[in-house]
Amino acid sequence: MPGNTQDVTTIVDLADNLRKKLNLNECTLIFDRGMVSEDNLYYLEDKEFQYVTALDRDQIDGLDLFDLSLFKDIDLNKDDLTDQLPGFNKYDDDLYYQQKVKDDNTRCILGFNRSMKKDKLKTFHKNIDNLMQFIEEKNKDLAQAKKSRNKKVTARQIDKQLKKKRLHKIIKYNLTFKKLKVTRKDGTKRTVHSFEIETKIDKTAKKEATKAFGLTCFITKLSPEEIGIKKVISSYRAKYLIEKCFKIMKSIVKLRPVRLTIEKRVKAHVTVCVLSYMLLVTIDEKMKKSKLDLSTTETLKELSDCMVDRIKIKNDIEKQEIITENITTPTSTQKEILKNLECKKVVRKNFYKKYLDIPKMK
């Protein structure tokens, strides 16, 4: 698909292509909340696709099925949260859930994840601290202004930071006008106009913003007989493997940046990256069964020291040049890795010599 294609616009084409290519009569799609829209869900239901997905924060608010006020002042440090969450069941030490069914038979399973809420709160408070540090530095700069400052420009700079950190509904500010005396080089003084930023945190808005932290609402129209609540949750959670795949492809495999514009070359680049990822996964699976305590990255680093050595010997008098190649003698660790990867033969001379230059005269 073209670059910068929004997830929400992809689901219809993907579903159609999936059914055509695989000739499926029954199919259950599991997809990210970024692909959810009323039109997409209506389309899937009309085409008799089943699905398991989730709603974003705004969509959860719009359901009007659950009492979200329960999560405003919840004590996250208690071992068991069931007393604070009436009507919820425990999935594991972190996740609690409650199911309700809409009039159209959509099952809505609200999950509350303690660890997720803690992580989001940590990031949220870090963003507030960083914003306040920005305001403090900005005030120092404004207090030392040598030229008059423009109020609109200053406000735009603050608004940009607030929106970037998603704090524009929580932190309010005023720009208080200030007159500063500045000394010229000749010793005379002049007046410049500047400002002081005064901030206030809206505690009500802060509670409102954080109440949905840790919440996920899983939805499906599959009946309880077809898929139980815990299976709905575990199925949706399993998609993290795909997200992990893309994360590895973007970092270790270097899928990006794509410095290509011709479509077939872009496809070739992506294909090579996918094959590389498959090799990484294979190495990871095989090394887990090994006695060596090495990650995939450590395994590749260890093997990278075993290289092909090329030696050139020149005889200027006789106008001769001898070229010979060999591999670095493998270490015991490298041999053990290759054994676990079922690739022992690659360091055997009768195997690798056919790929190397043998001594010859020129």
C-alpha positions in Angstrom: 0.0 0.0 0.0 1.2 3.6 -0.5 3.1 5.2 2.3 1.3 7.1 5.1 -1.9 5.0 4.5 -4.0 5.2 7.6 -4.8 1.9 9.3 -8.5 2.6 9.4 -8.7 2.7 5.6 -7.0 -0.6 5.0 -9.4 -3.2 6.6 -11.9 -3.5 3.7 -9.3 -4.2 1.0 -7.3 -6.5 3.3 -10.4 -8.5 4.2 -11.5 -8.9 0.5 -8.0 -9.9 -0.6 -7.7 -12.4 2.2 -11.0 -14.2 1.3 -10.2 -14.2 -2.5 -6.6 -15.4 -2.2 -7.3 -18.1 0.5 -10.8 -19.0 -0.6 -12.2 -18.8 2.9 -15.8 -19.5 3.9 -15.3 -18.7 7.5 -12.8 -16.3 8.9 -12.2 -14.4 12.2 -10.0 -11.3 11.9 -8.1 -10.0 14.9 -7.0 -6.5 14.4 -5.7 -3.4 16.2 -8.0 -0.7 17.6 -6.6 1.8 15.0 -8.6 -0.1 12.3 -11.9 0.2 14.2 -14.7 2.4 12.8 -18.4 1.9 12.5 -18.2 1.6 8.8 -15.5 -1.1 8.9 -17.4 -3.2 11.5 -20.7 -2.9 9.5 -18.8 -4.0 6.3 -17.2 -7.1 8.0 -20.6 -8.1 9.5 -22.3 -7.7 6.1 -19.6 -9.9 4.4 -20.0 -12.4 7.3 -16.5 -11.9 8.7 -16.1 -12.5 12.4 -13.7 -10.3 14.4 -12.0 -9.7 17.7 -10.7 -6.2 18.2 -10.7 -3.3 20.8 -11.9 0.2 21.1 -9.8 3.4 21.8 -10.3 5.6 24.8 -12.9 7.9 23.2 -14.9 5.0 21.9 -15.0 3.4 25.4 -16.4 6.7 26.8 -19.1 6.6 24.1 -20.3 3.1 25.0 -22.0 4.3 28.2 -22.0 0.7 29.5 -19.4 0.8 32.2 -18.8 2.9 35.4 -15.5 4.5 34.5 -15.5 6.5 37.8 -14.3 3.3 39.5 -10.8 3.9 38.1 -10.3 7.5 39.2 -9.0 6.8 42.7 -8.1 3.1 42.6 -5.3 1.9 44.9 -2.9 0.1 42.6 -0.7 -1.2 45.4 -3.2 -3.7 46.8 -2.5 -7.3 46.0 -6.1 -8.0 44.9 -8.3 -5.3 43.3 -11.6 -7.1 43.2 -12.9 -5.3 46.3 -12.3 -2.0 44.5 -13.8 -3.2 41.2 -17.3 -4.7 41.9 -18.5 -6.8 39.0 -15.0 -7.5 37.7 -13.3 -10.9 37.5 -9.6 -11.5 37.8 -7.8 -12.7 34.7 -4.3 -12.7 36.2 -2.3 -10.6 38.7 -2.6 -7.5 36.6 -5.7 -7.8 34.5 -9.3 -7.6 35.6 -12.4 -7.8 33.3 -16.1 -7.3 33.1 -18.4 -8.2 30.2 -21.5 -6.4 29.0 -23.6 -7.0 25.9 -25.0 -4.3 23.6 -28.5 -4.5 22.1 -27.0 -5.6 18.8 -25.3 -8.6 20.6 -21.8 -7.1 20.5 -19.9 -8.4 23.5 -17.9 -5.7 25.2 -15.3 -6.9 27.6 -13.7 -4.1 29.6 -10.2 -5.0 30.8 -8.3 -3.0 33.4 -4.5 -3.6 33.5 -2.8 -2.5 36.7 0.8 -2.6 35.2 -0.3 -0.7 32.1 -1.9 2.0 34.3 1.3 2.4 36.3 3.4 2.7 33.2 1.1 5.3 31.6 0.9 7.3 34.9 4.7 7.3 35.0 4.9 8.6 31.4 2.1 11.1 32.1 3.9 12.6 35.2 7.2 12.6 33.3 5.6 14.7 30.5 4.2 17.1 33.1 7.7 17.5 34.7 9.3 18.0 31.3 6.7 20.6 30.4 7.2 22.5 33.6 11.0 22.4 33.0 10.3 23.9 29.5 8.2 26.7 31.1 10.9 27.4 33.7 13.6 27.7 31.0 11.2 29.8 28.9 10.6 32.2 31.8 14.4 32.6 32.3 14.7 33.4 28.6 11.8 35.9 28.7 13.2 37.6 31.8 16.5 38.2 30.0 15.0 39.4 26.7 17.1 42.0 24.9 14.4 42.6 22.4 10.6 42.9 22.7 8.8 39.5 22.5 5.7 38.9 20.5 2.8 37.5 22.5 1.3 35.3 19.7 4.7 33.8 18.9 5.3 32.9 22.5 1.9 31.4 22.9 2.3 29.3 19.8 5.6 27.9 21.2 3.8 26.9 24.5 0.8 25.5 22.7 3.0 23.4 20.5 4.7 21.8 23.6 1.3 21.3 25.4 -0.2 19.5 22.4 2.9 17.4 21.7 2.7 16.1 25.3 -1.1 15.9 25.2 -1.4 18.2 28.2 -3.4 21.1 26.5 -6.6 20.2 28.4 -4.8 19.8 31.7 -2.3 22.7 32.0 -3.6 26.2 31.6 -1.4 29.2 31.3 -1.4 33.0 31.2 1.1 35.4 29.7 1.6 38.3 32.1 3.0 41.5 30.5 6.4 42.7 31.8 8.5 45.7 31.1 12.2 45.2 31.2 15.0 47.8 31.2 17.9 47.0 28.9 21.2 48.8 28.9 22.6 49.8 25.5 26.3 49.6 24.7 26.6 53.4 25.2 25.2 53.0 28.8 21.8 54.4 28.1 18.7 52.4 28.9 15.7 51.4 26.9 12.4 49.5 27.6 11.6 46.1 26.0 8.3 44.3 26.3 8.3 40.7 27.5 6.1 38.2 29.5 6.1 35.8 32.4 4.3 32.5 32.0 2.0 31.5 34.8 0.7 27.9 34.8 -2.1 26.1 36.6 -2.9 22.4 36.6 -6.6 21.6 36.3 -6.9 18.8 38.8 -10.4 17.8 37.6 -9.2 17.5 34.0 -6.1 15.6 35.2 -8.3 13.0 36.9 -10.5 12.8 33.9 -7.5 12.3 31.6 -5.9 9.5 33.7 -9.1 7.6 34.6 -8.9 5.6 31.3 -5.2 4.7 31.7 -4.9 0.9 31.8 -8.3 0.3 30.1 -8.9 -1.8 27.0 -12.4 -2.7 25.7 -12.3 -5.9 23.7 -15.3 -6.4 21.3 -16.6 -9.3 19.3 -19.9 -10.7 17.9 -18.8 -14.3 18.4 -21.0 -16.0 20.9 -19.7 -17.3 24.3 -20.1 -20.8 22.9 -17.8 -20.0 20.0 -15.2 -18.1 22.1 -15.0 -17.6 25.8 -14.0 -14.3 27.5 -10.5 -15.4 28.4 -9.9 -16.6 24.8 -11.1 -13.2 23.4 -8.5 -11.5 25.7 -5.7 -13.9 24.9 -6.4 -13.8 21.2 -6.2 -10.0 21.0 -3.1 -9.9 23.2 -1.4 -12.4 20.9 -1.2 -9.8 18.1 1.7 -8.3 20.1 3.9 -10.9 18.2 3.2 -9.0 15.0 4.0 -5.7 16.6 7.2 -7.2 17.9 8.0 -8.4 14.4 7.7 -4.9 13.0 9.7 -3.5 15.9 12.6 -5.9 15.1 12.3 -5.3 11.4 12.5 -1.5 11.9 15.4 -1.7 14.4 17.7 -4.7 13.9 16.8 -5.6 10.3 16.7 -1.9 9.2 13.5 -1.9 7.2 13.6 1.9 7.3 14.6 4.2 5.8 13.5 2.9 2.4 15.6 4.8 -0.1 13.8 3.4 -3.1 10.9 4.7 -5.2 10.2 2.0 -7.9 7.5 -0.3 -6.6 9.1 -3.6 -7.5 12.4 -2.5 -5.8 10.5 -1.5 -2.7 8.8 -4.9 -2.6 12.1 -6.6 -3.1 13.6 -4.6 -0.1 10.6 -5.5 2.1 10.8 -9.2 1.0 14.5 -9.4 2.0 13.7 -7.8 5.3 11.0 -10.3 6.0 13.3 -13.2 5.1 16.0 -11.7 7.4 13.4 -11.6 10.2 12.5 -15.2 9.6 16.2 -16.1 9.9 16.4 -14.1 13.2 13.4 -16.0 14.6 14.9 -19.3 13.5 18.1 -18.5 15.3 16.3 -17.4 18.4 14.2 -20.6 18.5 17.2 -22.8 18.1 19.4 -20.9 20.6 16.7 -21.2 23.2 17.3 -25.0 23.1 21.0 -24.5 23.4 23.1 -24.6 26.6 24.7 -21.3 25.6 23.1 -18.3 27.2 23.1 -16.1 24.2 20.5 -13.8 22.7 20.0 -13.6 18.9 22.0 -10.4 18.8 24.8 -11.8 20.9 24.8 -14.9 18.7 25.3 -12.9 15.5 28.0 -10.8 17.1 29.9 -13.9 18.2 29.7 -15.4 14.6 30.7 -12.1 13.0 34.3 -12.6 14.2 34.7 -15.6 11.9 35.5 -14.1 8.5 37.1 -14.9 5.2 40.7 -13.9 5.2 42.2 -12.9 1.8 46.0 -12.9 1.4 47.8 -11.4 -1.6 51.5 -12.0 -2.2 53.1 -9.9 -5.0 56.4 -10.5 -6.7 57.2 -7.4 -8.7 60.3 -8.8 -10.3 58.6 -11.8 -11.8 55.3 -9.9 -12.2 53.4 -12.5 -10.2 50.6 -12.3 -7.7 49.4 -15.2 -5.5 45.9 -14.8 -4.0 44.7 -17.2 -1.4 41.6 -17.2 0.9 40.7 -19.0 4.1 38.4 -18.6 7.0 39.4 -17.5 10.5 39.7 -20.6 12.7 36.4 -20.9 14.5 36.4 -20.7 18.3 34.8 -23.4 20.5 31.8 -21.0 21.1 31.3 -20.5 17.4 31.5 -24.2 16.7 28.9 -24.8 19.4 26.6 -22.1 17.9 26.9 -23.6 14.5 26.1 -27.1 15.9 22.9 -25.7 17.5 22.0 -24.0 14.2 22.6 -27.3 12.4 25.2 -25.5 10.2 28.4 -27.4 11.3 29.5 -28.1 7.8 30.0 -24.4 6.8 33.4 -24.4 8.6 34.5 -27.7 7.1 37.2 -27.2 4.5 35.7 -29.6 2.0 32.5 -27.4 2.1 33.8 -23.9 2.1 36.8 -24.3 -0.2 34.6 -24.4 -3.3 33.4 -20.8 -2.5 36.9 -19.4 -1.9 39.8 -18.5 -4.3 42.4 -21.2 -4.3 46.1 -20.3 -4.7 46.8 -19.3 -8.3 49.5 -17.6 -10.3 48.9 -14.3 -12.2 
